[in-house]
């Protein structure tokens, strides 16, 4: 019974050994010279001026959340499409209701102006 899990244990052991080897090799072979360039703050390849902490508009987060919500909802269509012939009329009606609610939500968000970037 436990012999069936031996390949998984072997694979896990190889992964742990490789990770330990990579970290050790990096520590032993890497250079440790402190320079002004290495010590300087780095952000997106551009030199920062002033404080790098600034407020991000809530609109950014709302659009990101809406994108994730609608994207995840659309992913639910794939399993339905795979078993479409087996579900017959019930599957078609239930998915039509799902898509209808999704379209109504999208139109609502659009009319509220949540997708407008200013």
C-alpha positions as CSV (number, residue, x, y, z in Angstrom):
1,X,0.0,0.0,0.0
2,X,2.7,2.5,1.0
3,X,4.9,1.3,-1.9
4,X,2.5,3.2,-4.3
5,X,3.6,6.5,-2.7
6,X,7.3,5.8,-3.2
7,X,7.7,7.7,-6.5
8,X,6.0,10.7,-5.0
9,X,8.3,10.6,-2.0
10,X,11.3,10.1,-4.3
11,X,10.3,13.1,-6.4
12,X,9.8,15.2,-3.3
13,X,13.2,14.3,-2.0
14,X,14.9,15.2,-5.3
15,X,13.1,18.6,-5.2
16,X,14.2,19.3,-1.6
17,X,17.8,18.3,-2.4
18,X,17.9,20.5,-5.5
19,X,16.5,23.5,-3.6
20,X,19.0,23.1,-0.8
21,X,21.8,22.7,-3.4
22,X,20.8,25.8,-5.3
23,X,20.6,27.9,-2.1
24,X,24.0,26.6,-0.8
25,X,25.7,27.1,-4.1
26,X,24.4,30.6,-4.4
27,X,25.6,31.4,-0.9
28,X,29.1,30.0,-1.5
29,X,29.7,31.2,-5.0
30,X,27.9,34.5,-5.0
31,X,29.7,37.9,-4.7
32,X,29.2,39.9,-1.6
33,X,30.5,43.4,-2.6
34,X,28.5,46.3,-1.2
35,X,28.2,49.1,-3.7
36,X,26.2,52.3,-3.9
37,X,24.2,50.9,-6.8
38,X,23.3,47.8,-4.9
39,X,22.3,49.8,-1.9
40,X,20.1,52.3,-3.8
41,X,16.4,51.9,-3.7
42,X,15.1,50.3,-6.9
43,X,11.5,50.5,-8.2
44,X,10.5,49.6,-11.7
45,X,13.8,50.5,-13.2
46,X,13.3,54.2,-12.5
47,X,14.9,56.4,-9.9
48,X,12.3,57.4,-7.4
49,X,11.9,61.1,-6.4
50,X,10.3,61.9,-3.1
51,X,8.2,59.4,-1.2
52,X,7.4,56.2,-3.0
53,X,4.3,55.7,-0.8
54,X,1.3,57.3,-2.4
55,X,-2.4,56.7,-2.4
56,X,-3.8,54.5,-5.2
57,X,-7.3,55.4,-6.3
58,X,-10.0,53.0,-5.2
59,X,-11.2,52.9,-8.8
60,X,-8.1,50.8,-9.6
61,X,-9.1,48.1,-7.1
62,X,-12.8,48.2,-8.2
63,X,-11.8,47.5,-11.8
64,X,-9.4,44.8,-10.8
65,X,-12.1,43.1,-8.7
66,X,-14.7,43.3,-11.4
67,X,-12.3,41.9,-13.9
68,X,-11.6,38.9,-11.6
69,X,-15.2,38.3,-10.9
70,X,-16.3,38.3,-14.5
71,X,-13.2,36.3,-15.6
72,X,-13.9,33.6,-13.0
73,X,-17.6,33.5,-14.0
74,X,-16.7,33.0,-17.6
75,X,-14.4,30.1,-16.6
76,X,-17.6,28.3,-15.4
77,X,-18.7,28.1,-19.1
78,X,-15.9,25.7,-20.0
79,X,-17.1,22.6,-18.0
80,X,-20.6,23.3,-19.2
81,X,-19.5,23.3,-22.8
82,X,-17.6,20.0,-22.3
83,X,-20.8,18.1,-21.1
84,X,-23.3,20.1,-23.1
85,X,-24.8,17.1,-24.9
86,X,-25.2,15.1,-21.7
87,X,-27.1,17.9,-19.9
88,X,-29.7,18.3,-22.7
89,X,-32.4,20.9,-22.2
90,X,-32.0,21.3,-18.4
91,X,-28.3,22.2,-18.9
92,X,-29.2,24.7,-21.6
93,X,-31.8,26.4,-19.5
94,X,-29.7,26.6,-16.4
95,X,-26.7,27.9,-18.3
96,X,-28.9,30.4,-20.1
97,X,-30.1,31.7,-16.7
98,X,-26.5,31.9,-15.6
99,X,-25.3,33.8,-18.7
100,X,-28.4,36.1,-18.4
101,X,-27.6,37.0,-14.8
102,X,-24.0,37.6,-15.9
103,X,-25.0,39.9,-18.7
104,X,-27.4,41.8,-16.4
105,X,-24.6,42.3,-13.9
106,X,-22.2,43.4,-16.6
107,X,-24.7,46.0,-17.9
108,X,-25.4,47.2,-14.4
109,X,-21.7,47.7,-13.7
110,X,-21.3,49.4,-17.0
111,X,-24.3,51.8,-16.4
112,X,-23.0,52.7,-12.9
113,X,-19.8,53.8,-14.6
114,X,-17.5,51.4,-12.6
115,X,-15.6,50.5,-15.8
116,X,-14.8,54.1,-16.7
117,X,-11.2,55.1,-16.1
118,X,-10.6,58.8,-15.5
